[in-house]
Every structure is written in C-alpha cells, then in structure tokens.
C-alpha cells in the first residue's frame, strides 16, 4: 500500500502566529512533526504543504515541501492541491496536522491499517475520555460511533447526553471518546470531498468532518490511548516543556 503523508502548515494564526517555526527543544514544531511522520516507515512519502515562503524555505532545508494557494479554507483543501500536483500514484493519503510534533508512529500506522478493510474510505482516530474536564471542554471534540466503528457524529458538546445522571458523573457512567484529529483518505475519495460545499452541521459546530458525514461519506474510527499536548497558544509551550520532561524519549 503506497502512502502519501501531507502535513498542512500555515504561518498565520490568530492565536499563535508563526507557530510552525517555533523552537521546541532545538527543533521547529513543523520539523518535529515531519520527523515523527518519517518514523512511521511504510515507505511513505512525507511532504509539508504551506502557503508561506518562510515555512517553505525552512522545510526545504531538511525535507519535502510544496507551496500551495493562500486561498484554502481548510487543511483538506490544501492536501487536495498537493495530491493533484504529485506525479506518483498513492493508495492512501494522510492529513497529519502540522502542530502534532509528538504524534506516535504507531498511530500513523494504525490509521493506514484501517484501509486493509476494502470498504473503508475515510479513517480517523479516537481516544477514551478520562475526566470531566475533557468531556466538558468545547475545544475537545467528541465522537460517537456505531458497532462497526463508523462515526455517527462529532461534537464539541458531550455526546451522548446522559439524561438520568448528573453531568459530574457522566464519565463514570458511559464510555465517552474524544476525536484525535488526523485523517486518512483512500485516494479516489479526496477529489470527491474537494467538491463538497460547507454544510449546515459543519458551520454550526465548526467541524469540517461533519460536511463529509452530512453528504453520506463513511468515516471509520480506530482506537488509540495516546494524545499529544495541544499547541494552540504561546502559553501551551510550557505544557510541552513539561511533557518533554516526562517523555525524554521524545527529545
């Protein structure tokens, strides 16, 4: 199975401008993400997709980078442009967020493994929710699946609502899951997704994957028990610092 891993990377960010180039223990955030993707093996081709010359120049010094349009509204659109430009053919395309410097190689491999199922067209990951803080945090996206591990819905709210249980006890009374935002696509699906218009559910929750569900596409969800610290603001760098102290193997 030939795999293309695309890492969308933007310089502009309302909460953390220049985030991809920030230094994390001697390496840029985008470089760490790139190197974690390489560790997945599988003879995958890894490429960063950006619309910024500074990121392009930085990444080109150590790896593959493609300059894309600055008009894309989503990482999936940016991935589609790279996919269109590539000269090789691939069975599976992965969209790996550029701010995932500690993604585990085995998580990438488990996502690719989903496509051993002939019917799988889109794949992503989920992790059990352990605390009420996670469950009630609107910045942490939750997912519910059917018995075949197909996503039924994603939401920023806790789903499902436990009607007969106090909200402070929900985690102890139901197996909730949070979404780990990495996607895999069978290569013939990406052109179809690129033609879809934003949907009502997507706009309501600000979650692009709801566009796919609302248009009848199936998303297969694999399990993981690891999630790396989010880097959304400069203040999150302290969390990363502490994470590295407890995970020296990630240095």
N, C-alpha and C positions, 0 to 999 in steps of 0.2 A: 504494500500500500504506500503510494507516494504522498508525502505530506508537505504542505506549504504552511509555515507559521508566519503570520503577519502581525507586527506589533505597531498599532497606530500610536503616534506620538505628536502631541501639539505643544507648542511653546506657550501660547496664550491660555490663561486660565484666570477666571475672576477671583478664585480663592488662593491660587498659588502660581503666579506667572513664572515661567521658566522651570517648572517642576522637573521635566525630563533630564535637565542638566545639573540638578542639584547634587552635590557630593555626599555620598553615603560611605563612610569609612574608606575613602580613597578611590571610589569608583562612582561614576554618574548613575543615577537611577535607571536611565534607559539602558546603559551598558550592563548593569546587573540583570535586568530583565532579559536582555538578549542572551547573556551567557547562561542563564537558567534554562532558556529555551534550547540552547545547543546541547545541554546536558541530557535532554530527553532522548537524544540519539535518534533511532528510527531512520537514519539517513535523511532527516527532514531538512528542507531549505528554509532558513530563517531570514527575514527581511524586516527592517523598520520602515514604516510609511509615515512621512511627515510633509507638512507644507511650509516648514521653516528652514531657512538656509543654515542657521546656526546648528540646528539638530542634524541636518544632513551632513554638514562638514564634520561634526563631532563623530557621528556614527561611521561615516565612510573611512575614518582612520583605523577602525578595528573590525568593521563588518559590512553587511549589505544594507543599503538604504535606497529608497525610491522617493523622489519628490512627487507629491500629489497636489491636486487642486486645493485651494484655500476656501472653497465654497461648500465643502462637505459638512453636513449637519450631524453625522454620526460616524462612529468608527467602522461600522459595517459598510457604509458608502465608500470610505477610504480604502477598505480592504478590497472592495469590488474593483476599484480603479487599478489597484496593484495586480489583482488577478487577471484583469483584461490585458495588462501590459506584459505579463510574463510569457515567455516563449515556450516554456515547458508545460506539460500537462500533469495535473495532480488529481489524486482521488479524493483527498480531504484537504480542506483549508481551515486553519485555526486562527481565530481572532483573539490574540493574547493582549490584554490591556498593558499599556506602556508603563503603568505605575504598579507593576507586580514584580518587584525585584527579588522576592523570596518565594515565588511560585515553585512548587516542588516538581522536579522532572517526572515523578511517578503520576502526578495529577495530569500532566500533559499526556502521558501515555495512556492513562485510564480514559481520557476523553477520546483519544483516537480509537481505542479498543471498542468503543460503542459502535463504530462503523463496521465491525465484523457482523453486526446484525444487518441483513440486507435491506430491511425496511427503514432503518434509521436515516434521517435526512438532516436533522439539526441535533446537536448534543450540547449539554452544559453540565455543571456540577452543582451539588447541594451538600450542605453540612448541617448536622444536628444543631439546633439552638439549645444552649445550655443554661442561659439566665434570662430573667425577665427584662433586664436592661436591653439585651439583644432583641428580644421579641418586640418590645415597645418602641424601639428606635426606628423612626421613619427613614433613616439613611441606610438601614439594613433591610434589604429586600427579602421577603419571604416567598416560598414556593410550596404549592400543594400538588401532589401527583396522584395518578391512578395506580392500580395494582400492577400495571405493566411498566411503571416508571416513566410514564409520559406526563409532562407538565400539564396541569389543568388551569392553573392561574398563578400569576406573580403579583405581589402587592407590597406596598410599604407598610401596610397595616398588618397586624397579626391575623393570619388565616389558618384554620377556621376560627370563628368566634365561638367560645365555649359558653353557651347561654346559662348553664346551671352552675358555673364555677366562678368564684371571684377571680378577677384578672391577675391578681398577685400570685395565684396558684396555677395558672394555665400551664406553665412549663412542666409542672409535676403531674399533670393530668392528660397530656397529649404530646405526641411526638411531632414537634414543630421543626421546620427546616428553613435555613437561610440559603439564599442563592449565592453561589460563587461565580462571579461574572466573567467567565471565559467560555467562548463558543467554538464549536466545530461545525463545519458545513460540508456536506457532500458537494463536490464541485459543480454539479449541474443545478444545485439549488440557489447558489449565490446570484446568478443573473435574474432568477425569478423574484428573489427578495428585493433586489435593487429597483424593481419596477413598482413596488407597493407604495401607496401613499400613506402618510401618517393616519392612524386610526383613532377613534374616539377613546378607547381604553388606554392607548399609548399616551395620548395627550393628557388624559385625566391623571395617570399615575407617573408620567414622565419615565416610561419604561419601554424601550424600543421592542423588546421581545413580545410584548402584547400585540403589536402590529402583526407579527407572524401568526400567533395563535388565532387572532380575530379573522385572519384570512385563510384559516384552515390548515396551516402547516403544523406538523407534529414535532415536539421537542422532547427528545429522550434525555433523562436526567440520571447521571451516575453519582455515586456517593463518594465523599471524601471526609476525613475527620480533621483536616488542617485548613486554616485560613491565615494568610499573612496579614500583618498590620496595614491598615489603610493609610495612604499618604494623600490627604486632601488639602491640608494647610501647612504652613511652616511649623506650626506648633506640633504637628504629628511627627516631626523628626525626632523629638525626644522619645516618643513611643518606640520608634525604630531603633534608636540608640539602646534602649533597654532590652528590646527584642534581641539585638545582636549580642548583648552581654549574656543572655540566657541561651543563645544559639550560636556559639562561637564557630561552629562548622559552616555557618552561612557567610562568614567574613570573606 
